[in-house]
Amino acid sequence: MNRREFNATLAAVSLLNFVAPPAFAQLASPTRPRVGLLIHSDMILLDLVGPLTVFSIMQADVHLIAKTEQPVITDVHLPVAPTATFQGAPQMFDVLFVPGGLKGTVAAMQDRENIEFLKQQGGSARLVTSACTGSLLLGAAGLLKGYQATSHWYVRDLLAQMGAVVRTDRVVEDRNRVTGGGVTAGIDFALAIAARLAGEEVARRIQLVIEYDPKPPFDSGSPERAGPALVGDVLKRRQDLIREAESAAKAAGAAMHL
């Protein structure tokens, strides 16, 4: 065995040893957690890839699910190919996950097939989850009614129109609902999921492997710290999409008689 083969084998064994089999005794899949990720056009790629990295290290059985078999185009114009359509997806997931991206989220909220898929899968999934504005889509499907939840800071108050109890935390866990804040919070969110499925020790190990030890160069990652001028500038630049999200949230709430 040469050095490259040895390193590859060592890496594979290390990943497989991250999770002890007893941790997965109650999962839908007998050996690995089954994770369904709803992908949609104009989603933020980092919303998907951050959690997906954690789930992959967990050796999860990952399904990228879309309305059709066509690749979806993300915010950075990279295509993501689905592995299953709504009709061909498994019927029970340990984790049902929705990434965000405001433009794509608003469009998906207004698409009946997306909503029906989430309603169906959300009723049987062990954990119903999202990152960033993906929680708006969960809300539109009626899956956050009566649950505490969060979203990207500039639209999270809209969750209340769909029956959710709005929280400002970076990650919010309420029974089997787990939601993350904007974009980079997806990594925090995924580590919280890893802890729930496989235990804190496994989650800590994954955090070390991906060297998730953020030290941002600027203290402007939340509206509370960024200050009113910077917040106002962002809101002005996003105002058209935010208005569309408001309309979609109101319509979803009205459909639920809220």
C-alpha positions as protocol buffer text, in pm:
chain_id: "A"
residue {
  index: 1
  type: MET
  ca { x: 0 y: 0 z: 0 }
}
residue {
  index: 2
  type: ASN
  ca { x: 151 y: 334 z: -104 }
}
residue {
  index: 3
  type: ARG
  ca { x: 124 y: 657 z: 96 }
}
residue {
  index: 4
  type: ARG
  ca { x: -176 y: 788 z: -101 }
}
residue {
  index: 5
  type: GLU
  ca { x: -368 y: 461 z: -54 }
}
residue {
  index: 6
  type: PHE
  ca { x: -283 y: 457 z: 316 }
}
residue {
  index: 7
  type: ASN
  ca { x: -405 y: 815 z: 367 }
}
residue {
  index: 8
  type: ALA
  ca { x: -726 y: 749 z: 175 }
}
residue {
  index: 9
  type: THR
  ca { x: -796 y: 436 z: 378 }
}
residue {
  index: 10
  type: LEU
  ca { x: -721 y: 615 z: 704 }
}
residue {
  index: 11
  type: ALA
  ca { x: -958 y: 900 z: 613 }
}
residue {
  index: 12
  type: ALA
  ca { x: -1236 y: 661 z: 521 }
}
residue {
  index: 13
  type: VAL
  ca { x: -1199 y: 460 z: 842 }
}
residue {
  index: 14
  type: SER
  ca { x: -1187 y: 779 z: 1048 }
}
residue {
  index: 15
  type: LEU
  ca { x: -1513 y: 906 z: 898 }
}
residue {
  index: 16
  type: LEU
  ca { x: -1687 y: 573 z: 946 }
}
residue {
  index: 17
  type: ASN
  ca { x: -1579 y: 568 z: 1309 }
}
residue {
  index: 18
  type: PHE
  ca { x: -1729 y: 913 z: 1380 }
}
residue {
  index: 19
  type: VAL
  ca { x: -2067 y: 767 z: 1469 }
}
residue {
  index: 20
  type: ALA
  ca { x: -2128 y: 466 z: 1688 }
}
residue {
  index: 21
  type: PRO
  ca { x: -2406 y: 236 z: 1561 }
}
residue {
  index: 22
  type: PRO
  ca { x: -2611 y: 255 z: 1886 }
}
residue {
  index: 23
  type: ALA
  ca { x: -2668 y: 627 z: 1826 }
}
residue {
  index: 24
  type: PHE
  ca { x: -2876 y: 541 z: 1519 }
}
residue {
  index: 25
  type: ALA
  ca { x: -3103 y: 280 z: 1674 }
}
residue {
  index: 26
  type: GLN
  ca { x: -3422 y: 480 z: 1616 }
}
residue {
  index: 27
  type: LEU
  ca { x: -3347 y: 612 z: 1268 }
}
residue {
  index: 28
  type: ALA
  ca { x: -3554 y: 558 z: 954 }
}
residue {
  index: 29
  type: SER
  ca { x: -3254 y: 394 z: 789 }
}
residue {
  index: 30
  type: PRO
  ca { x: -3116 y: 102 z: 995 }
}
residue {
  index: 31
  type: THR
  ca { x: -2754 y: 210 z: 952 }
}
residue {
  index: 32
  type: ARG
  ca { x: -2739 y: 580 z: 862 }
}
residue {
  index: 33
  type: PRO
  ca { x: -2961 y: 884 z: 919 }
}
residue {
  index: 34
  type: ARG
  ca { x: -3175 y: 955 z: 614 }
}
residue {
  index: 35
  type: VAL
  ca { x: -3163 y: 1323 z: 523 }
}
residue {
  index: 36
  type: GLY
  ca { x: -3387 y: 1486 z: 263 }
}
residue {
  index: 37
  type: LEU
  ca { x: -3277 y: 1829 z: 139 }
}
residue {
  index: 38
  type: LEU
  ca { x: -3528 y: 2026 z: -66 }
}
residue {
  index: 39
  type: ILE
  ca { x: -3333 y: 2215 z: -332 }
}
residue {
  index: 40
  type: HIS
  ca { x: -3481 y: 2499 z: -535 }
}
residue {
  index: 41
  type: SER
  ca { x: -3374 y: 2760 z: -787 }
}
residue {
  index: 42
  type: ASP
  ca { x: -3202 y: 3070 z: -646 }
}
residue {
  index: 43
  type: MET
  ca { x: -3126 y: 2902 z: -315 }
}
residue {
  index: 44
  type: ILE
  ca { x: -2811 y: 3023 z: -140 }
}
residue {
  index: 45
  type: LEU
  ca { x: -2547 y: 2759 z: -206 }
}
residue {
  index: 46
  type: LEU
  ca { x: -2386 y: 2805 z: 134 }
}
residue {
  index: 47
  type: ASP
  ca { x: -2723 y: 2738 z: 301 }
}
residue {
  index: 48
  type: LEU
  ca { x: -2703 y: 2393 z: 142 }
}
residue {
  index: 49
  type: VAL
  ca { x: -2332 y: 2315 z: 145 }
}
residue {
  index: 50
  type: GLY
  ca { x: -2263 y: 2406 z: 509 }
}
residue {
  index: 51
  type: PRO
  ca { x: -2518 y: 2160 z: 652 }
}
residue {
  index: 52
  type: LEU
  ca { x: -2446 y: 1909 z: 375 }
}
residue {
  index: 53
  type: THR
  ca { x: -2080 y: 1897 z: 478 }
}
residue {
  index: 54
  type: VAL
  ca { x: -2175 y: 1810 z: 835 }
}
residue {
  index: 55
  type: PHE
  ca { x: -2433 y: 1553 z: 723 }
}
residue {
  index: 56
  type: SER
  ca { x: -2181 y: 1392 z: 487 }
}
residue {
  index: 57
  type: ILE
  ca { x: -1920 y: 1355 z: 760 }
}
residue {
  index: 58
  type: MET
  ca { x: -2193 y: 1187 z: 966 }
}
residue {
  index: 59
  type: GLN
  ca { x: -2220 y: 935 z: 680 }
}
residue {
  index: 60
  type: ALA
  ca { x: -2585 y: 1032 z: 633 }
}
residue {
  index: 61
  type: ASP
  ca { x: -2796 y: 886 z: 354 }
}
residue {
  index: 62
  type: VAL
  ca { x: -2848 y: 1215 z: 170 }
}
residue {
  index: 63
  type: HIS
  ca { x: -3119 y: 1286 z: -87 }
}
residue {
  index: 64
  type: LEU
  ca { x: -3124 y: 1612 z: -285 }
}
residue {
  index: 65
  type: ILE
  ca { x: -3489 y: 1653 z: -379 }
}
residue {
  index: 66
  type: ALA
  ca { x: -3639 y: 1887 z: -637 }
}
residue {
  index: 67
  type: LYS
  ca { x: -3963 y: 1929 z: -824 }
}
residue {
  index: 68
  type: THR
  ca { x: -3809 y: 1799 z: -1148 }
}
residue {
  index: 69
  type: GLU
  ca { x: -3494 y: 1616 z: -1252 }
}
residue {
  index: 70
  type: GLN
  ca { x: -3341 y: 1935 z: -1392 }
}
residue {
  index: 71
  type: PRO
  ca { x: -3044 y: 2088 z: -1206 }
}
residue {
  index: 72
  type: VAL
  ca { x: -3135 y: 2396 z: -1003 }
}
residue {
  index: 73
  type: ILE
  ca { x: -2930 y: 2713 z: -1038 }
}
residue {
  index: 74
  type: THR
  ca { x: -2807 y: 2863 z: -712 }
}
residue {
  index: 75
  type: ASP
  ca { x: -2736 y: 3222 z: -613 }
}
residue {
  index: 76
  type: VAL
  ca { x: -2376 y: 3191 z: -731 }
}
residue {
  index: 77
  type: HIS
  ca { x: -2489 y: 3038 z: -1063 }
}
residue {
  index: 78
  type: LEU
  ca { x: -2358 y: 2691 z: -985 }
}
residue {
  index: 79
  type: PRO
  ca { x: -2605 y: 2415 z: -1074 }
}
residue {
  index: 80
  type: VAL
  ca { x: -2701 y: 2148 z: -822 }
}
residue {
  index: 81
  type: ALA
  ca { x: -2839 y: 1823 z: -962 }
}
residue {
  index: 82
  type: PRO
  ca { x: -3121 y: 1656 z: -767 }
}
residue {
  index: 83
  type: THR
  ca { x: -3095 y: 1288 z: -680 }
}
residue {
  index: 84
  type: ALA
  ca { x: -3473 y: 1247 z: -652 }
}
residue {
  index: 85
  type: THR
  ca { x: -3796 y: 1420 z: -749 }
}
residue {
  index: 86
  type: PHE
  ca { x: -4100 y: 1473 z: -529 }
}
residue {
  index: 87
  type: GLN
  ca { x: -4256 y: 1157 z: -671 }
}
residue {
  index: 88
  type: GLY
  ca { x: -3945 y: 940 z: -631 }
}
residue {
  index: 89
  type: ALA
  ca { x: -3826 y: 1055 z: -289 }
}
residue {
  index: 90
  type: PRO
  ca { x: -3833 y: 821 z: 12 }
}
residue {
  index: 91
  type: GLN
  ca { x: -4143 y: 854 z: 227 }
}
residue {
  index: 92
  type: MET
  ca { x: -3977 y: 899 z: 566 }
}
residue {
  index: 93
  type: PHE
  ca { x: -3676 y: 1106 z: 666 }
}
residue {
  index: 94
  type: ASP
  ca { x: -3484 y: 1143 z: 988 }
}
residue {
  index: 95
  type: VAL
  ca { x: -3411 y: 1502 z: 882 }
}
residue {
  index: 96
  type: LEU
  ca { x: -3618 y: 1706 z: 637 }
}
residue {
  index: 97
  type: PHE
  ca { x: -3418 y: 2020 z: 555 }
}
residue {
  index: 98
  type: VAL
  ca { x: -3498 y: 2335 z: 357 }
}
residue {
  index: 99
  type: PRO
  ca { x: -3222 y: 2584 z: 264 }
}
residue {
  index: 100
  type: GLY
  ca { x: -3295 y: 2951 z: 203 }
}
residue {
  index: 101
  type: GLY
  ca { x: -3236 y: 3224 z: -51 }
}
residue {
  index: 102
  type: LEU
  ca { x: -3507 y: 3489 z: -44 }
}
residue {
  index: 103
  type: LYS
  ca { x: -3586 y: 3503 z: -416 }
}
residue {
  index: 104
  type: GLY
  ca { x: -3612 y: 3126 z: -445 }
}
residue {
  index: 105
  type: THR
  ca { x: -3798 y: 3093 z: -117 }
}
residue {
  index: 106
  type: VAL
  ca { x: -4070 y: 3338 z: -223 }
}
residue {
  index: 107
  type: ALA
  ca { x: -4116 y: 3152 z: -552 }
}
residue {
  index: 108
  type: ALA
  ca { x: -4133 y: 2816 z: -374 }
}
residue {
  index: 109
  type: MET
  ca { x: -4388 y: 2952 z: -123 }
}
residue {
  index: 110
  type: GLN
  ca { x: -4618 y: 3025 z: -417 }
}
residue {
  index: 111
  type: ASP
  ca { x: -4572 y: 2682 z: -576 }
}
residue {
  index: 112
  type: ARG
  ca { x: -4841 y: 2438 z: -463 }
}
residue {
  index: 113
  type: GLU
  ca { x: -4631 y: 2130 z: -542 }
}
residue {
  index: 114
  type: ASN
  ca { x: -4352 y: 2247 z: -310 }
}
residue {
  index: 115
  type: ILE
  ca { x: -4600 y: 2315 z: -32 }
}
residue {
  index: 116
  type: GLU
  ca { x: -4777 y: 1981 z: -70 }
}
residue {
  index: 117
  type: PHE
  ca { x: -4446 y: 1794 z: -72 }
}
residue {
  index: 118
  type: LEU
  ca { x: -4339 y: 1960 z: 252 }
}
residue {
  index: 119
  type: LYS
  ca { x: -4675 y: 1899 z: 417 }
}
residue {
  index: 120
  type: GLN
  ca { x: -4657 y: 1531 z: 332 }
}
residue {
  index: 121
  type: GLN
  ca { x: -4295 y: 1478 z: 431 }
}
residue {
  index: 122
  type: GLY
  ca { x: -4317 y: 1706 z: 735 }
}
residue {
  index: 123
  type: GLY
  ca { x: -4585 y: 1488 z: 885 }
}
residue {
  index: 124
  type: SER
  ca { x: -4357 y: 1185 z: 905 }
}
residue {
  index: 125
  type: ALA
  ca { x: -4005 y: 1330 z: 936 }
}
residue {
  index: 126
  type: ARG
  ca { x: -3830 y: 1284 z: 1268 }
}
residue {
  index: 127
  type: LEU
  ca { x: -3685 y: 1636 z: 1248 }
}
residue {
  index: 128
  type: VAL
  ca { x: -3828 y: 1921 z: 1037 }
}
residue {
  index: 129
  type: THR
  ca { x: -3559 y: 2179 z: 979 }
}
residue {
  index: 130
  type: SER
  ca { x: -3434 y: 2479 z: 783 }
}
residue {
  index: 131
  type: ALA
  ca { x: -3162 y: 2737 z: 749 }
}
residue {
  index: 132
  type: CYS
  ca { x: -3199 y: 3104 z: 662 }
}
residue {
  index: 133
  type: THR
  ca { x: -3523 y: 3191 z: 479 }
}
residue {
  index: 134
  type: GLY
  ca { x: -3604 y: 2824 z: 436 }
}
residue {
  index: 135
  type: SER
  ca { x: -3814 y: 2858 z: 750 }
}
residue {
  index: 136
  type: LEU
  ca { x: -4055 y: 3081 z: 556 }
}
residue {
  index: 137
  type: LEU
  ca { x: -4121 y: 2787 z: 328 }
}
residue {
  index: 138
  type: LEU
  ca { x: -4178 y: 2560 z: 628 }
}
residue {
  index: 139
  type: GLY
  ca { x: -4415 y: 2823 z: 764 }
}
residue {
  index: 140
  type: ALA
  ca { x: -4607 y: 2842 z: 436 }
}
residue {
  index: 141
  type: ALA
  ca { x: -4655 y: 2464 z: 454 }
}
residue {
  index: 142
  type: GLY
  ca { x: -4806 y: 2504 z: 802 }
}
residue {
  index: 143
  type: LEU
  ca { x: -4517 y: 2322 z: 967 }
}
residue {
  index: 144
  type: LEU
  ca { x: -4421 y: 2598 z: 1214 }
}
residue {
  index: 145
  type: LYS
  ca { x: -4765 y: 2681 z: 1350 }
}
residue {
  index: 146
  type: GLY
  ca { x: -4729 y: 2690 z: 1730 }
}
residue {
  index: 147
  type: TYR
  ca { x: -4352 y: 2635 z: 1717 }
}
residue {
  index: 148
  type: GLN
  ca { x: -4068 y: 2867 z: 1808 }
}
residue {
  index: 149
  type: ALA
  ca { x: -3853 y: 2941 z: 1505 }
}
residue {
  index: 150
  type: THR
  ca { x: -3607 y: 3180 z: 1347 }
}
residue {
  index: 151
  type: SER
  ca { x: -3495 y: 3290 z: 1000 }
}
residue {
  index: 152
  type: HIS
  ca { x: -3272 y: 3548 z: 834 }
}
residue {
  index: 153
  type: TRP
  ca { x: -3297 y: 3866 z: 1039 }
}
residue {
  index: 154
  type: TYR
  ca { x: -3464 y: 4078 z: 772 }
}
residue {
  index: 155
  type: VAL
  ca { x: -3765 y: 3845 z: 733 }
}
residue {
  index: 156
  type: ARG
  ca { x: -3789 y: 3646 z: 1055 }
}
residue {
  index: 157
  type: ASP
  ca { x: -4079 y: 3857 z: 1188 }
}
residue {
  index: 158
  type: LEU
  ca { x: -4286 y: 3728 z: 894 }
}
residue {
  index: 159
  type: LEU
  ca { x: -4293 y: 3385 z: 1059 }
}
residue {
  index: 160
  type: ALA
  ca { x: -4552 y: 3518 z: 1304 }
}
residue {
  index: 161
  type: GLN
  ca { x: -4797 y: 3565 z: 1016 }
}
residue {
  index: 162
  type: MET
  ca { x: -4782 y: 3189 z: 963 }
}
residue {
  index: 163
  type: GLY
  ca { x: -4839 y: 3097 z: 1326 }
}
residue {
  index: 164
  type: ALA
  ca { x: -4481 y: 3066 z: 1450 }
}
residue {
  index: 165
  type: VAL
  ca { x: -4336 y: 3215 z: 1767 }
}
residue {
  index: 166
  type: VAL
  ca { x: -4044 y: 3428 z: 1648 }
}
residue {
  index: 167
  type: ARG
  ca { x: -3706 y: 3391 z: 1816 }
}
residue {
  index: 168
  type: THR
  ca { x: -3385 y: 3578 z: 1739 }
}
residue {
  index: 169
  type: ASP
  ca { x: -3140 y: 3302 z: 1839 }
}
residue {
  index: 170
  type: ARG
  ca { x: -2891 y: 3172 z: 1585 }
}
residue {
  index: 171
  type: VAL
  ca { x: -3036 y: 2822 z: 1620 }
}
residue {
  index: 172
  type: VAL
  ca { x: -3382 y: 2751 z: 1762 }
}
residue {
  index: 173
  type: GLU
  ca { x: -3492 y: 2404 z: 1871 }
}
residue {
  index: 174
  type: ASP
  ca { x: -3855 y: 2342 z: 1964 }
}
residue {
  index: 175
  type: ARG
  ca { x: -3951 y: 1977 z: 1993 }
}
residue {
  index: 176
  type: ASN
  ca { x: -3879 y: 1828 z: 1650 }
}
residue {
  index: 177
  type: ARG
  ca { x: -3847 y: 2162 z: 1474 }
}
residue {
  index: 178
  type: VAL
  ca { x: -3495 y: 2304 z: 1433 }
}
residue {
  index: 179
  type: THR
  ca { x: -3437 y: 2630 z: 1246 }
}
residue {
  index: 180
  type: GLY
  ca { x: -3122 y: 2831 z: 1181 }
}
residue {
  index: 181
  type: GLY
  ca { x: -3065 y: 3199 z: 1116 }
}
residue {
  index: 182
  type: GLY
  ca { x: -2911 y: 3347 z: 803 }
}
residue {
  index: 183
  type: VAL
  ca { x: -2664 y: 3164 z: 578 }
}
residue {
  index: 184
  type: THR
  ca { x: -2360 y: 3091 z: 798 }
}
residue {
  index: 185
  type: ALA
  ca { x: -2588 y: 2983 z: 1085 }
}
residue {
  index: 186
  type: GLY
  ca { x: -2647 y: 2670 z: 878 }
}
residue {
  index: 187
  type: ILE
  ca { x: -2322 y: 2523 z: 1013 }
}
residue {
  index: 188
  type: ASP
  ca { x: -2427 y: 2589 z: 1374 }
}
residue {
  index: 189
  type: PHE
  ca { x: -2765 y: 2441 z: 1291 }
}
residue {
  index: 190
  type: ALA
  ca { x: -2615 y: 2126 z: 1137 }
}
residue {
  index: 191
  type: LEU
  ca { x: -2388 y: 2068 z: 1435 }
}
residue {
  index: 192
  type: ALA
  ca { x: -2695 y: 2092 z: 1661 }
}
residue {
  index: 193
  type: ILE
  ca { x: -2863 y: 1828 z: 1443 }
}
residue {
  index: 194
  type: ALA
  ca { x: -2553 y: 1608 z: 1464 }
}
residue {
  index: 195
  type: ALA
  ca { x: -2563 y: 1632 z: 1842 }
}
residue {
  index: 196
  type: ARG
  ca { x: -2930 y: 1528 z: 1848 }
}
residue {
  index: 197
  type: LEU
  ca { x: -2878 y: 1232 z: 1616 }
}
residue {
  index: 198
  type: ALA
  ca { x: -2538 y: 1105 z: 1720 }
}
residue {
  index: 199
  type: GLY
  ca { x: -2447 y: 1275 z: 2047 }
}
residue {
  index: 200
  type: GLU
  ca { x: -2247 y: 1579 z: 2149 }
}
residue {
  index: 201
  type: GLU
  ca { x: -1911 y: 1403 z: 2127 }
}
residue {
  index: 202
  type: VAL
  ca { x: -1969 y: 1327 z: 1759 }
}
residue {
  index: 203
  type: ALA
  ca { x: -2081 y: 1684 z: 1691 }
}
residue {
  index: 204
  type: ARG
  ca { x: -1772 y: 1821 z: 1864 }
}
residue {
  index: 205
  type: ARG
  ca { x: -1550 y: 1594 z: 1659 }
}
residue {
  index: 206
  type: ILE
  ca { x: -1711 y: 1709 z: 1335 }
}
residue {
  index: 207
  type: GLN
  ca { x: -1666 y: 2073 z: 1438 }
}
residue {
  index: 208
  type: LEU
  ca { x: -1297 y: 2008 z: 1491 }
}
residue {
  index: 209
  type: VAL
  ca { x: -1257 y: 1827 z: 1159 }
}
residue {
  index: 210
  type: ILE
  ca { x: -1408 y: 2119 z: 965 }
}
residue {
  index: 211
  type: GLU
  ca { x: -1214 y: 2361 z: 1188 }
}
residue {
  index: 212
  type: TYR
  ca { x: -1524 y: 2563 z: 1260 }
}
residue {
  index: 213
  type: ASP
  ca { x: -1374 y: 2829 z: 1483 }
}
residue {
  index: 214
  type: PRO
  ca { x: -1502 y: 3157 z: 1335 }
}
residue {
  index: 215
  type: LYS
  ca { x: -1329 y: 3483 z: 1406 }
}
residue {
  index: 216
  type: PRO
  ca { x: -1483 y: 3734 z: 1163 }
}
residue {
  index: 217
  type: PRO
  ca { x: -1280 y: 4041 z: 1071 }
}
residue {
  index: 218
  type: PHE
  ca { x: -1571 y: 4276 z: 1144 }
}
residue {
  index: 219
  type: ASP
  ca { x: -1829 y: 4286 z: 1422 }
}
residue {
  index: 220
  type: SER
  ca { x: -2122 y: 4345 z: 1188 }
}
residue {
  index: 221
  type: GLY
  ca { x: -2277 y: 4000 z: 1151 }
}
residue {
  index: 222
  type: SER
  ca { x: -2607 y: 4086 z: 1320 }
}
residue {
  index: 223
  type: PRO
  ca { x: -2838 y: 4389 z: 1298 }
}
residue {
  index: 224
  type: GLU
  ca { x: -2783 y: 4456 z: 1667 }
}
residue {
  index: 225
  type: ARG
  ca { x: -2407 y: 4499 z: 1617 }
}
residue {
  index: 226
  type: ALA
  ca { x: -2402 y: 4637 z: 1264 }
}
residue {
  index: 227
  type: GLY
  ca { x: -2577 y: 4962 z: 1357 }
}
residue {
  index: 228
  type: PRO
  ca { x: -2877 y: 5141 z: 1206 }
}
residue {
  index: 229
  type: ALA
  ca { x: -2696 y: 5291 z: 905 }
}
residue {
  index: 230
  type: LEU
  ca { x: -2569 y: 4959 z: 773 }
}
residue {
  index: 231
  type: VAL
  ca { x: -2897 y: 4782 z: 854 }
}
residue {
  index: 232
  type: GLY
  ca { x: -3092 y: 5053 z: 673 }
}
residue {
  index: 233
  type: ASP
  ca { x: -2870 y: 5020 z: 368 }
}
residue {
  index: 234
  type: VAL
  ca { x: -2922 y: 4642 z: 347 }
}
residue {
  index: 235
  type: LEU
  ca { x: -3297 y: 4675 z: 393 }
}
residue {
  index: 236
  type: LYS
  ca { x: -3314 y: 4938 z: 118 }
}
residue {
  index: 237
  type: ARG
  ca { x: -3124 y: 4716 z: -123 }
}
residue {
  index: 238
  type: ARG
  ca { x: -3348 y: 4417 z: -46 }
}
residue {
  index: 239
  type: GLN
  ca { x: -3678 y: 4602 z: -8 }
}
residue {
  index: 240
  type: ASP
  ca { x: -3846 y: 4467 z: -323 }
}
residue {
  index: 241
  type: LEU
  ca { x: -3781 y: 4105 z: -232 }
}
residue {
  index: 242
  type: ILE
  ca { x: -3880 y: 4167 z: 130 }
}
residue {
  index: 243
  type: ARG
  ca { x: -4213 y: 4309 z: 13 }
}
residue {
  index: 244
  type: GLU
  ca { x: -4269 y: 4000 z: -199 }
}
residue {
  index: 245
  type: ALA
  ca { x: -4193 y: 3783 z: 103 }
}
residue {
  index: 246
  type: GLU
  ca { x: -4441 y: 3982 z: 311 }
}
residue {
  index: 247
  type: SER
  ca { x: -4713 y: 3924 z: 53 }
}
residue {
  index: 248
  type: ALA
  ca { x: -4636 y: 3553 z: 33 }
}
residue {
  index: 249
  type: ALA
  ca { x: -4638 y: 3517 z: 412 }
}
residue {
  index: 250
  type: LYS
  ca { x: -4970 y: 3702 z: 441 }
}
residue {
  index: 251
  type: ALA
  ca { x: -5123 y: 3481 z: 173 }
}
residue {
  index: 252
  type: ALA
  ca { x: -4996 y: 3167 z: 346 }
}
residue {
  index: 253
  type: GLY
  ca { x: -5133 y: 3284 z: 679 }
}
residue {
  index: 254
  type: ALA
  ca { x: -5470 y: 3364 z: 525 }
}
residue {
  index: 255
  type: ALA
  ca { x: -5483 y: 3014 z: 372 }
}
residue {
  index: 256
  type: MET
  ca { x: -5434 y: 2876 z: 724 }
}
residue {
  index: 257
  type: HIS
  ca { x: -5707 y: 3110 z: 855 }
}
residue {
  index: 258
  type: LEU
  ca { x: -5462 y: 3296 z: 1078 }
}
